[in-house]
Amino acid sequence: MKNLFQIVLVAVCVLLRVNSLDAFVQKPDNDTYTLQPFDQPSDVPYFDVKMVNTASEFENLSRLNIQLKLVNDELQFITTKDKVFRADYEVKAVFFKEDGTRVDSVRWTDFAIAPNFDATKSTRITQFTSNSIDLPPAKYGFRIGLKDMETRRVSYREGTAKLRDFSASELAISDIWLIDSAAKTASIEEDSSVQKQKPSLIASFEIYHANSDSVRLSYEILDQRNQVIQNGAQRLANPDNTIRHQIAISKGSQVSQPQQMKLVIQDNGRSLEVDEPLQWGGSREPVKIADLEDAIEKLIYIAKDKELDELKEAEGEEQLTLFKEFWKKRDPTPNTEVNEYLQEYYLRINRANELFKDQSMDSAWRTDMGKVYVMLGPPDDIRRAGNYRNQYVDPFFRRYSTIVWDYFQLNRRVIFEYRGTNYRLANHHEVFDLLNGEMYF
């Protein structure tokens, strides 16, 4: 009888242990998509496709972010009245059920700008374009067509995409994807003079349904030989039940070509383990300067008064020449086709317009927050009161009047106070030297 009791007790303990492990460890299936090989005529534009699955803001739907990548040589450029070269193209993505029934589609247009004829034929300058679609969680077939608007040539890519259900309360994570934070569009390994100028890669992802105010994150980045080339651990704040986080991949790690990321997320007794390949991402796509006058106006943060006056007073070809000379002096890698400083400057302006549009719909880059973001880049840490809607600013929570940005590498702190209609720089005298000169890059 005693032996029977011991057997039952052991069985119960084993059962409890199994249930406990099931409750504490979740390994989501992150196999988002498959892509068929490119098998089409050589005279149609080749492009690559990546899919990233994240949560949707719409109930009972999941979001698929569609990212396309192609090089200039695949497009047909024409000369514009501004004496630059432009190529327009159209993308259409159609999604089907497994039985072939059409479900939904998304269509968009985009363009590429090249400063000279040689750049139009480059096989190293890369263009990114992206869009997203919200669909019920399921597995779909897709067909993506890219049309060159000048030649009317169309190429297609096909495959399958699986959208996960993020609506449940279980701890979950989106797909992980790579972003080139400097928006470099050329492969620089071919030029030995700039071997050390490696792109700054960022692994980006979102965490959903954390129960506590913060979660613990530990990670490892592995190379092709499955060797750990970078690791770390930290606590992440959970302000609004969605944690958006990025991990900068060090330049030393990039030499070893990061291929895989392992994450462990611990939240109030729950644990989520993820082991996922790293994907390139196009959310930081190259800037496209279509309006020279507007591009010159936006130089007010870094141009000297004399430089700006000369640019504004010049006309036609002379103005374009002066604009090119202005940026040539600031090109950190003059032997390459891409000016990384120019790219980063206008990308920060575009990003500032997105982040701070609640403060100024037309020119958010001109606000105090916009200027600091453009000149210094994203802060390393943000201290704020309340539950803010995004990670930089939410003027709807006006009773919390102070937001602090910390830049650890600069050993500086930037303080903003809410005054009237937007956030104003409160300690200008402490950061004056950083905001009056060249962009920190």
FENVEN-V437460 format. One record per pair of residues at least 24 apart in sequence whose C-alpha atoms are under 8 Angstrom apart, sorted by the first residue. I is the first residue (numbers start at 1). J is the second residue. If there is no record, write none. Layout:
i = (I:I)
j = (J:J)
This chain:
i = (23:24:24:24:24:25:25:25:25:26:26:26:27:27:27:28:28:28:30:30:31:32:32:32:32:33:33:33:33:34:34:34:35:35:35:35:36:36:36:37:38:40:43:44:44:44:44:45:45:45:45:45:45:45:45:46:46:46:47:49:50:50:50:51:52:52:52:52:53:53:53:53:54:54:54:55:55:55:55:56:58:59:60:60:60:60:61:61:61:61:61:62:62:62:62:62:62:62:62:63:63:63:63:63:64:64:64:64:64:65:65:65:65:66:66:66:66:67:67:67:67:67:67:68:68:68:68:69:69:69:69:69:70:70:70:71:71:71:71:71:71:72:72:72:72:72:72:72:72:72:72:73:73:73:73:75:75:76:76:76:76:77:77:82:83:84:84:84:84:85:85:85:85:85:85:86:86:86:86:87:87:87:87:87:87:88:88:88:88:89:89:89:89:90:90:90:90:91:91:91:91:92:92:92:93:93:93:93:94:94:94:95:95:95:95:96:96:96:97:97:97:98:98:98:100:105:106:106:106:112:113:113:113:119:124:124:124:125:125:125:125:125:126:126:127:127:127:128:128:128:128:129:129:130:130:135:136:137:137:137:137:138:138:138:139:166:169:170:171:171:171:171:171:171:171:172:172:172:172:173:173:173:173:174:174:174:175:175:175:176:176:176:176:176:176:176:177:177:177:177:177:177:177:178:178:178:178:178:178:178:179:179:179:179:179:179:179:180:180:180:180:181:182:182:182:183:183:183:183:183:183:184:184:184:184:185:185:186:186:186:188:193:194:194:197:198:198:199:200:200:200:200:201:201:201:201:202:202:202:202:203:203:203:203:203:204:204:204:204:205:205:205:206:206:206:206:207:207:207:207:208:208:208:209:209:210:210:210:210:211:211:211:212:212:212:213:213:213:214:214:215:215:215:215:216:216:216:217:217:217:217:218:218:218:219:219:219:219:220:220:220:221:221:221:221:221:222:222:222:222:223:223:223:223:223:224:224:224:224:224:226:229:229:229:239:239:240:240:240:284:286:286:287:287:287:292:296:301:301:301:301:301:301:302:302:302:302:341:344:345:345:348:348:348:349:355:355:356:358:358:359:359:359:359:367:368:368:368:369:369:369:369:371:372:374:375:375:375:375:375:376:376:376:376:376:377:377:379:379:379:380:380:380:380:381:381:381:382:395:395)
j = (270:269:270:271:272:270:271:272:273:271:272:273:272:273:274:172:273:274:175:276:162:161:162:163:175:159:160:161:162:159:160:161:157:158:159:160:157:158:159:157:157:155:153:74:153:154:155:74:75:146:147:148:153:154:155:70:74:155:71:157:279:280:281:161:174:175:176:177:163:164:174:175:174:175:206:165:166:167:174:134:134:167:136:137:165:167:134:135:136:137:165:134:135:136:137:163:164:165:166:132:133:134:135:163:132:133:134:135:163:130:131:132:133:130:131:132:133:128:129:130:131:281:282:128:129:130:282:126:127:128:129:282:126:127:128:122:123:124:125:126:127:112:119:120:121:122:123:124:125:126:127:120:121:122:123:120:148:120:148:150:151:120:150:316:317:113:114:115:116:113:114:115:116:117:120:111:112:113:114:111:112:113:148:149:150:112:148:149:150:146:147:148:149:146:147:148:149:144:145:146:147:144:145:146:142:143:144:145:142:143:144:140:141:142:143:140:141:142:139:140:141:139:140:141:141:133:131:132:133:288:288:289:290:337:185:186:187:185:186:187:337:338:185:186:185:285:286:282:283:285:286:282:285:282:283:163:163:162:163:164:165:162:163:164:163:208:209:209:207:208:209:210:270:271:272:207:208:209:272:205:206:207:208:205:206:207:205:206:276:203:204:205:276:277:278:279:203:204:205:278:279:280:281:202:203:204:278:279:280:281:203:204:280:281:282:283:284:280:281:282:284:284:340:343:344:284:285:286:340:343:344:286:338:340:343:286:338:336:337:338:336:335:333:335:333:251:254:251:248:249:250:251:248:249:250:254:246:247:248:249:246:247:248:249:278:244:245:246:247:244:245:246:242:243:244:245:242:243:244:245:241:242:243:241:242:238:241:242:267:241:267:268:238:267:268:237:238:239:238:267:265:266:267:268:265:266:267:263:264:265:266:263:264:265:261:262:263:264:261:262:263:258:259:260:261:262:258:259:260:261:256:257:258:259:260:256:257:258:259:260:260:253:256:258:387:388:387:388:389:347:343:347:343:346:347:320:323:371:375:435:436:437:438:436:437:438:439:441:441:374:439:373:374:377:374:392:393:393:394:395:395:421:422:423:424:423:424:425:416:423:424:425:435:435:439:434:435:438:439:440:434:435:439:440:441:440:441:405:406:407:405:406:407:408:405:406:407:406:422:423)
